[in-house]
Amino acid sequence: MSRPWAEGTTGAFKRQVSSFREVVSPTHPIYKPAKNRYWLYVSLACPWAHRTMITRALKGLSSVIGLTVVHWHLDDKGWRMLPAPAEITDDDKKNFHTFHGGIKPTEEDVSHPVGDVKNDSARLWIDSTFDPNNGFERLSELYHKSQPDYSARYTVPVLWDTETKTIVNNESADIIRILNSGVFDEVAGDEATHLDLVPKELEAQIDEFNSWVYDNINNGVYKAGFSESAAVYEKEVTNIFNHLDKVEKILEEKYDVLAGKHGKDNKDKILKEYFTIGHQLTEADVRLYTTIVRFDPVYLQHFKCNFTSIRGGYPFIHLWLQNLYWNYKEFRFTTNFDHCKLHYTRSHTRINPLGITPFGPKPAIIPL
Ligand SMILES: N[C@@H](CCC(=O)N[C@@H](CS)C(=O)NCC(=O)O)C(=O)O
């Protein structure tokens, strides 16, 4: 496939700026909150799209905003989806509102012993769902329907308005703020959790944390992995691990405070408050998680981020990751290691020309 980054002369990766930046709000002239009006198009492999899936689940919006999962393979024409069936069944409709949008639960995927797969083409995973709104088979069609002369990359996530048939927003940082804002709570009724991932009193801290985590960790792994010279790679990979050290220190200090508060043997109570900012789950955890959960299975080898692994070198980050994955179904059920591993290792043909997907690590995530 073509290079998924803006080309420069320095061999450095530059992420494209998102083009659609509207919001959903009762005061917006067009995009007002409603049930079943908006739709998310995501990739289970993509850390940016993953944020939106977790937030949607945490807010209790699975019955309000539908979900289409694109195929894990990204080719020259971008993301694709399965052909839509001529008739949409009730089962299909129910599936749209699962965390996975119809993809079989990830627990089954990750629990199959990878070594038992007889050959590489044995399909123990499901690859994609379809677009019930338009029957499109390419994500690019959503972009061109919204803006016929669109000429940038066709990225996930996409928040789509089924009424006006336009993209509302394609920037995950915005989309998770829209979902968190509470605009859908009324139409979600009893399913709304009213969880606030960006409480006012923590907002400044969350923003500050997000900004360096974005540049140095979330996007840092791409900058290392897509670098086109050893010098750029070495600088970027060193930078990532310096910032993982910083996160490790924050979490170690947090753990010590909580051990002091609850007693060091009271792990259950400690874990209930063991988050990056404050003593509650926030957007900062959601945004960091989608990179950390991919770290050992993907970035460590595929993007050459290999000073050490999370499980081997960062005990406090590892515990934080295990806590989110194993104790919160919104994190676990939206994490699909097969899609993650297959996407990166078979789409980035410049990095991995033979498309061989490494079997390990086993397990993809260690039980708590
Ligand atoms: N700023 C965007 C970035 C999204 C993004 O880069 N998505 C990648 C997948 S990880 C994508 O869809 N790439 C498709 C392509 O480059 O063709 C966001 O956070 O929403």
The ligand as a Gaussian input file, in Angstrom:
#p B3LYP/6-31G(d) Opt

LIG

0 1
 N       -6.604000      12.191000      13.957000
 C       -7.264000      11.030000      13.650000
 C       -6.305000       9.943000      13.196000
 C       -7.013000       8.703000      12.740000
 C       -6.096000       7.792000      11.943000
 O       -4.948000       8.142000      11.630000
 N       -6.618000       6.592000      11.582000
 C       -5.850000       5.654000      10.782000
 C       -5.890000       4.249000      11.369000
 S       -4.983000       4.050000      12.837000
 C       -6.491000       5.488000       9.423000
 O       -7.690000       5.366000       9.314000
 N       -5.675000       5.448000       8.380000
 C       -6.131000       5.167000       7.051000
 C       -5.196000       5.681000       6.011000
 O       -4.252000       6.385000       6.365000
 O       -5.423000       5.368000       4.845000
 C       -8.063000      10.606000      14.853000
 O       -7.524000      10.507000      15.971000
 O       -9.263000      10.411000      14.702000

